[in-house]
Amino acid sequence: MIETVSKIKNTESGNFFLMAGPCVVESEEMTRNIAGRIREITDRLEIPFIFKASYRKANRTRLDSFTGIGDEKALKILADISRDYDVPVVTDIHESDEAAFAAEFVDVLQIPAFLCRQTDLLVAAAKTGKVVNVKKGQFLNASSMKFAVNKIRESGNERVMLTERGTMLGYSDLVVDFRGIPVMQEMGVPVILDVTHSLQQPNQGSGVTGGQPHLIGTIAKAGMAVGVDGIFIETHPDPANALSDGANMLHLDQLEILLKQLSAIRRTIKNF
């Protein structure tokens, strides 16, 4: 089903696919360097790859948080990366009037978890004809996501993916209910595990989200054992100084070894 993204490579490998990149476009140089490095790694490991970066962050806690370098500037960088590295690109949209605009530059439109019930947003994304990746709300159980899928399908678009990104546990933590992955797969869509956002610790007193990046491998391996179709990881060459969500990112230097481990788990599962 992921083959509906026309630029994706290595689909014949039978491996899981990867959505990865920085949280947000910080600069052209950094974004291109990250994309190029991930492309090299995924080519070696025969992992289908979709590059991820938000062109703008709209759901920040504090007014002074970094939100982006400018919408059109960031989207043009993503389009150039898609062309130059021959990889599909995914980015978030937050309001219905962004859908058609962003669709001119990217291959996949992503609906943030907090907005997964926004009908106008889902319909606008669907009508672009792009693949639509909907993140499961932190406040919803997996079975409720059939309504988001139906909104997109009933708007004339069958190109839907769902992403698990944890469920709220109290006020400042998340937990992944792995039972939800097969539940969402039964809806006939690819299901992705957003590893890094599942390890966020939101609502911190500082107004900056915390995280548990030391558990990235644990969550990713568990998801692979359950049988997810894709893995979502935000990665950065210097997470401590990333301009958004650095507290839960994977250091770029650690990506290849993790992907090797996940590929080994995938091969083992396929042999049974």
KADAQUI-V747239 format. One record per backbone hydrogen bond with DSSP energy under -1.0 kcal/mol. CO is the residue of the C=O (numbers start at 1). NH is the residue of the N-H. If there is no record, write none. Layout:
<<CO/NH> <CO/NH>>
This chain:
<<1/4> <2/5> <5/8> <10/13> <11/14> <17/231> <18/50> <19/233> <20/52> <21/235> <23/54> <27/31> <28/32> <29/33> <30/34> <31/35> <32/36> <33/37> <34/38> <35/39> <36/40> <37/41> <38/42> <39/43> <40/44> <41/45> <42/47> <48/18> <50/20> <51/90> <54/25> <62/65> <67/57> <70/74> <71/75> <72/76> <73/77> <74/78> <75/79> <76/80> <77/81> <78/82> <79/83> <80/84> <81/85> <88/51> <89/107> <89/108> <90/53> <91/110> <95/98> <96/99> <98/102> <99/103> <101/104> <102/105> <102/106> <107/131> <108/91> <109/133> <110/93> <111/135> <112/115> <113/116> <115/118> <117/119> <118/122> <119/123> <120/124> <121/125> <122/126> <123/127> <125/128> <126/129> <131/109> <132/161> <133/111> <134/163> <137/140> <138/168> <142/145> <143/146> <144/147> <145/149> <146/150> <147/151> <148/152> <149/153> <150/154> <152/157> <153/156> <158/160> <159/132> <161/134> <162/192> <163/136> <164/194> <167/175> <173/169> <175/167> <177/180> <178/181> <179/183> <180/184> <181/185> <182/186> <184/187> <185/188> <190/162> <191/229> <191/230> <192/164> <193/195> <193/232> <194/198> <197/200> <199/212> <201/210> <204/207> <210/201> <212/215> <213/216> <215/219> <216/220> <217/221> <218/222> <219/223> <220/224> <221/225> <222/226> <223/227> <223/228> <229/17> <230/193> <231/19> <232/195> <233/21> <234/250> <236/252> <238/241> <239/242> <245/248> <246/249> <250/236> <251/254> <252/255> <254/258> <255/259> <256/260> <257/261> <258/262> <259/263> <260/264> <261/265> <262/266> <263/267> <264/268> <265/269> <266/270> <267/271> <269/272>>
